[in-house]
Amino acid sequence: MHDFLDEQKFMTRIEELVKVKQLDHMEAVIKFCDENRIDIEEVLPLIGRTLKEKIRVDAENAGYMKTKSARLPV
């Protein structure tokens, strides 16, 4: 894996992809791995609590998984 990456730098790169390419967070992780020729399993240690939560919310909003708790419509 790229030694220059830590959890915060990885999160920053993923958020940039989300904004610029208009991807959800999981798509951004996959795109990052593809572009940098990194196996997705190598970045697992870099996916912190915040990014995991954003991936979960994206999946719930897309209907890929049940919501964890009841939410009020916003």
DSSP file (Angstrom, degrees, kcal/mol; ACC not computed):
  #  RESIDUE AA STRUCTURE BP1 BP2  ACC     N-H-->O    O-->H-N    N-H-->O    O-->H-N    TCO  KAPPA ALPHA  PHI   PSI    X-CA   Y-CA   Z-CA
    1    1 A M              0   0    0      0, 0.0     2,-0.5     0, 0.0    42,-0.0   0.000 360.0 360.0 360.0 163.0    0.0    0.0    0.0
    2    2 A H    >   -     0   0    0      1,-0.2     3,-1.4     2,-0.1    36,-0.0  -0.594 360.0-153.7 -73.2 119.2    1.0    3.6   -0.4
    3    3 A D  T 3  S+     0   0    0     -2,-0.5    -1,-0.2     1,-0.3     0, 0.0   0.729  88.8  67.7 -67.0 -22.0    2.9    4.5    2.8
    4    4 A F  T 3  S+     0   0    0      2,-0.0     2,-0.4     5,-0.0    -1,-0.3   0.611  84.1  91.2 -76.1  -9.8    2.0    8.2    2.4
    5    5 A L    <   +     0   0    0     -3,-1.4     2,-0.3     4,-0.1     3,-0.0  -0.714  48.1 168.9 -90.5 132.7   -1.7    7.5    3.1
    6    6 A D     >  -     0   0    0     -2,-0.4     4,-2.7    40,-0.1     5,-0.3  -0.777  53.1 -88.9-125.0 177.8   -3.1    7.6    6.5
    7    7 A E  H  > S+     0   0    0     -2,-0.3     4,-2.3     1,-0.2    41,-0.2   0.888 125.7  46.3 -57.1 -42.9   -6.8    7.5    7.5
    8    8 A Q  H  > S+     0   0    0      2,-0.2     4,-2.2     1,-0.2    -1,-0.2   0.919 113.7  46.9 -69.2 -43.8   -7.2   11.3    7.3
    9    9 A K  H  > S+     0   0    0      2,-0.2     4,-2.3     1,-0.2    -2,-0.2   0.899 112.7  50.9 -64.4 -39.4   -5.5   11.7    4.0
   10   10 A F  H  X S+     0   0    0     -4,-2.7     4,-2.4     2,-0.2    -2,-0.2   0.934 109.4  50.1 -62.0 -46.2   -7.5    8.8    2.6
   11   11 A M  H  X S+     0   0    0     -4,-2.3     4,-2.7    -5,-0.3    -2,-0.2   0.900 109.9  51.3 -59.2 -42.1  -10.7   10.3    3.8
   12   12 A T  H  X S+     0   0    0     -4,-2.2     4,-2.0     1,-0.2    -1,-0.2   0.916 110.3  48.5 -61.9 -44.5   -9.8   13.6    2.2
   13   13 A R  H  X S+     0   0    0     -4,-2.3     4,-1.9     2,-0.2    -2,-0.2   0.890 112.3  48.9 -64.1 -39.1   -9.1   11.9   -1.2
   14   14 A I  H  X S+     0   0    0     -4,-2.4     4,-2.4     2,-0.2    -2,-0.2   0.925 109.8  51.0 -67.3 -44.0  -12.4   10.0   -1.0
   15   15 A E  H  X S+     0   0    0     -4,-2.7     4,-2.2     1,-0.2    -1,-0.2   0.868 107.8  54.0 -62.0 -36.0  -14.3   13.2   -0.2
   16   16 A E  H  X S+     0   0    0     -4,-2.0     4,-3.0     2,-0.2     5,-0.3   0.924 109.4  47.6 -62.4 -44.2  -12.7   14.9   -3.2
   17   17 A L  H  X S+     0   0    0     -4,-1.9     4,-2.1     1,-0.2     6,-0.6   0.895 109.4  53.9 -63.7 -39.6  -13.8   12.1   -5.5
   18   18 A V  H  X S+     0   0    0     -4,-2.4     4,-0.6     4,-0.2     5,-0.5   0.929 116.5  38.1 -59.6 -45.3  -17.4   12.3   -4.0
   19   19 A K  H  < S+     0   0    0     -4,-2.2    -2,-0.2     3,-0.2    -1,-0.2   0.957 123.3  38.1 -71.5 -51.7  -17.6   16.0   -4.8
   20   20 A V  H  < S+     0   0    0     -4,-3.0    -3,-0.2     1,-0.2    -2,-0.2   0.914 128.3  30.9 -71.4 -44.7  -15.8   16.1   -8.1
   21   21 A K  H  < S-     0   0    0     -4,-2.1    -1,-0.2    -5,-0.3    -3,-0.2   0.478 100.7-127.5 -95.0  -3.2  -17.1   12.9   -9.7
   22   22 A Q     <  +     0   0    0     -4,-0.6     2,-0.2    -5,-0.3    -4,-0.2   0.937  57.2 148.0  54.1  52.2  -20.4   13.0   -7.9
   23   23 A L        -     0   0    0     -6,-0.6    -1,-0.2    -5,-0.5     2,-0.1  -0.688  51.6-111.2-106.4 161.7  -20.0    9.4   -6.6
   24   24 A D     >  -     0   0    0     -2,-0.2     4,-2.2     1,-0.1     5,-0.2  -0.449  43.5 -98.1 -82.3 174.0  -21.3    7.9   -3.4
   25   25 A H  H  > S+     0   0    0     29,-0.2     4,-2.0     1,-0.2     5,-0.1   0.866 121.9  49.0 -66.8 -37.9  -18.6    7.0   -0.8
   26   26 A M  H  > S+     0   0    0      2,-0.2     4,-2.3     1,-0.2    -1,-0.2   0.920 111.7  49.9 -67.1 -42.1  -18.3    3.3   -1.7
   27   27 A E  H  > S+     0   0    0      1,-0.2     4,-2.8     2,-0.2    -2,-0.2   0.890 109.6  52.6 -60.8 -38.5  -18.0    4.1   -5.4
   28   28 A A  H  X S+     0   0    0     -4,-2.2     4,-2.7     2,-0.2    -1,-0.2   0.894 107.9  50.2 -65.3 -40.0  -15.3    6.7   -4.6
   29   29 A V  H  X S+     0   0    0     -4,-2.0     4,-2.3     2,-0.2    -2,-0.2   0.933 113.1  46.5 -62.8 -44.8  -13.3    4.1   -2.6
   30   30 A I  H  X S+     0   0    0     -4,-2.3     4,-2.6     2,-0.2    -2,-0.2   0.925 113.2  48.7 -63.7 -44.6  -13.6    1.6   -5.5
   31   31 A K  H  X S+     0   0    0     -4,-2.8     4,-3.0     2,-0.2     5,-0.2   0.914 110.2  52.0 -62.1 -43.1  -12.6    4.3   -8.0
   32   32 A F  H  X S+     0   0    0     -4,-2.7     4,-1.9     1,-0.2    -1,-0.2   0.930 111.5  46.8 -57.8 -46.1   -9.6    5.4   -5.9
   33   33 A C  H  <>S+     0   0    0     -4,-2.3     5,-2.6     2,-0.2     4,-0.5   0.914 113.6  48.1 -64.1 -43.1   -8.4    1.8   -5.7
   34   34 A D  H ><5S+     0   0    0     -4,-2.6     3,-1.0     1,-0.2    -2,-0.2   0.939 112.5  47.9 -62.1 -47.6   -8.8    1.3   -9.4
   35   35 A E  H 3<5S+     0   0    0     -4,-3.0    -1,-0.2     1,-0.2    -2,-0.2   0.818 119.4  39.1 -64.2 -31.3   -7.0    4.5  -10.3
   36   36 A N  T 3<5S-     0   0    0     -4,-1.9    -1,-0.2    -5,-0.2    -2,-0.2   0.318 107.6-122.3-103.0   7.0   -4.2    3.7   -8.0
   37   37 A R  T < 5 +     0   0    0     -3,-1.0     2,-0.4    -4,-0.5    -3,-0.2   0.918  61.4 147.0  51.6  49.9   -4.0    0.0   -8.8
   38   38 A I      < -     0   0    0     -5,-2.6     2,-0.2    -6,-0.1    -1,-0.2  -0.943  53.8-117.3-115.5 135.1   -4.6   -0.9   -5.1
   39   39 A D    >>  -     0   0    0     -2,-0.4     3,-1.9     1,-0.1     4,-0.6  -0.525  25.5-126.1 -67.8 136.8   -6.5   -4.0   -4.0
   40   40 A I  H >> S+     0   0    0      1,-0.3     3,-1.0    -2,-0.2     4,-0.5   0.814 108.1  63.1 -58.1 -31.1   -9.5   -2.8   -2.1
   41   41 A E  H 34 S+     0   0    0      1,-0.2     3,-0.5     2,-0.2    -1,-0.3   0.763  94.0  63.4 -66.1 -23.3   -8.5   -5.0    0.9
   42   42 A E  H <4 S+     0   0    0     -3,-1.9    -1,-0.2     1,-0.2    -2,-0.2   0.768 102.3  48.4 -72.1 -24.9   -5.4   -3.0    1.3
   43   43 A V  H XX S+     0   0    0     -3,-1.0     3,-1.9    -4,-0.6     4,-0.6   0.531  81.5  96.8 -93.5  -5.5   -7.4    0.2    2.1
   44   44 A L  G >< S+     0   0    0     -4,-0.5     3,-1.4    -3,-0.5    -1,-0.2   0.873  80.6  55.2 -52.1 -41.6   -9.6   -1.4    4.7
   45   45 A P  G 34 S+     0   0    0      0, 0.0    -1,-0.3     0, 0.0    -2,-0.1   0.722 104.6  56.4 -65.4 -16.6   -7.4   -0.2    7.6
   46   46 A L  G <4 S+     0   0    0     -3,-1.9     2,-1.2    -4,-0.1    -2,-0.2   0.549  81.6  95.4 -89.8  -8.3   -7.8    3.3    6.2
   47   47 A I    <<  -     0   0    0     -3,-1.4    -1,-0.1    -4,-0.6   -40,-0.1  -0.720  63.3-171.9 -88.6  99.4  -11.6    3.3    6.4
   48   48 A G     >  -     0   0    0     -2,-1.2     4,-2.6   -41,-0.2     5,-0.2  -0.102  39.8 -84.1 -84.2-177.3  -12.4    4.9    9.7
   49   49 A R  H  > S+     0   0    0      1,-0.2     4,-2.3     2,-0.2     5,-0.2   0.883 125.1  51.2 -56.1 -45.4  -15.6    5.3   11.7
   50   50 A T  H  > S+     0   0    0      1,-0.2     4,-2.1     2,-0.2    -1,-0.2   0.926 112.6  44.6 -63.1 -46.0  -16.7    8.4    9.8
   51   51 A L  H  > S+     0   0    0      2,-0.2     4,-2.4     1,-0.2    -1,-0.2   0.895 111.5  53.6 -67.3 -39.3  -16.2    6.9    6.4
   52   52 A K  H  X S+     0   0    0     -4,-2.6     4,-2.4     1,-0.2    -1,-0.2   0.913 109.4  49.4 -58.8 -42.5  -17.9    3.7    7.4
   53   53 A E  H  X S+     0   0    0     -4,-2.3     4,-2.6     2,-0.2    -2,-0.2   0.905 110.4  49.8 -64.6 -41.5  -20.9    5.7    8.6
   54   54 A K  H  X S+     0   0    0     -4,-2.1     4,-2.4     2,-0.2   -29,-0.2   0.889 111.1  49.4 -65.7 -38.5  -21.1    7.7    5.3
   55   55 A I  H  X S+     0   0    0     -4,-2.4     4,-2.3     2,-0.2    -2,-0.2   0.913 111.6  49.7 -64.3 -42.5  -20.9    4.4    3.3
   56   56 A R  H  X S+     0   0    0     -4,-2.4     4,-2.5     2,-0.2    -2,-0.2   0.923 111.4  47.8 -62.3 -45.6  -23.7    3.0    5.5
   57   57 A V  H  X S+     0   0    0     -4,-2.6     4,-2.8     2,-0.2     5,-0.2   0.912 111.3  51.0 -63.3 -43.5  -25.9    6.1    5.0
   58   58 A D  H  X S+     0   0    0     -4,-2.4     4,-1.8     1,-0.2    -1,-0.2   0.923 111.1  48.8 -58.6 -43.9  -25.3    6.1    1.3
   59   59 A A  H  <>S+     0   0    0     -4,-2.3     5,-2.6     2,-0.2     6,-0.8   0.900 112.3  47.9 -64.9 -41.7  -26.3    2.4    1.2
   60   60 A E  H ><5S+     0   0    0     -4,-2.5     3,-1.2     1,-0.2    -2,-0.2   0.932 111.6  49.9 -63.2 -45.6  -29.5    3.0    3.2
   61   61 A N  H 3<5S+     0   0    0     -4,-2.8    -1,-0.2     1,-0.3    -2,-0.2   0.817 110.8  49.9 -64.1 -30.6  -30.5    6.0    1.0
   62   62 A A  T 3<5S-     0   0    0     -4,-1.8    -1,-0.3    -5,-0.2    -2,-0.2   0.527 116.7-115.3 -84.7  -5.9  -30.0    3.9   -2.1
   63   63 A G  T < 5S+     0   0    0     -3,-1.2    -3,-0.2    -4,-0.5    -2,-0.1   0.642  79.5 126.3  82.6  15.0  -32.1    1.1   -0.7
   64   64 A Y  S   <S+     0   0    0     -5,-2.6     2,-0.3    -6,-0.2    -4,-0.2   0.701  77.8  14.2 -78.2 -19.4  -29.3   -1.4   -0.5
   65   65 A M  S    S-     0   0    0     -6,-0.8    -2,-0.2    -9,-0.1    -1,-0.1  -0.982  88.9 -91.2-150.6 159.9  -29.9   -2.1    3.2
   66   66 A K        -     0   0    0     -2,-0.3     2,-0.1     1,-0.1    -6,-0.1  -0.387  51.0 -99.4 -70.5 149.9  -32.5   -1.5    5.8
   67   67 A T        -     0   0    0      1,-0.1    -1,-0.1    -7,-0.1     3,-0.1  -0.422  22.7-135.6 -68.9 146.3  -32.2    1.7    7.9
   68   68 A K  S    S+     0   0    0      1,-0.2     2,-0.3    -2,-0.1    -1,-0.1   0.871  82.9   3.0 -71.4 -38.2  -30.7    1.2   11.3
   69   69 A S  S    S-     0   0    0     -3,-0.0    -1,-0.2     0, 0.0     2,-0.1  -0.951  90.7 -81.9-144.8 162.9  -33.2    3.4   13.1
   70   70 A A        -     0   0    0     -2,-0.3     2,-0.4    -3,-0.1    -2,-0.0  -0.427  47.5-163.6 -66.5 139.2  -36.4    5.2   12.2
   71   71 A R        -     0   0    0     -2,-0.1    -4,-0.0    -4,-0.0     3,-0.0  -0.938  19.0-121.7-125.6 148.5  -35.7    8.7   10.8
   72   72 A L        -     0   0    0     -2,-0.4     2,-0.1     1,-0.1     0, 0.0  -0.662  42.0-100.8 -81.5 143.1  -37.9   11.7   10.3
   73   73 A P              0   0    0      0, 0.0    -1,-0.1     0, 0.0     0, 0.0  -0.424 360.0 360.0 -64.6 137.6  -38.3   12.8    6.7
   74   74 A V              0   0    0     -2,-0.1    -2,-0.0    -3,-0.0     0, 0.0   0.376 360.0 360.0-114.1 360.0  -36.0   15.8    6.1
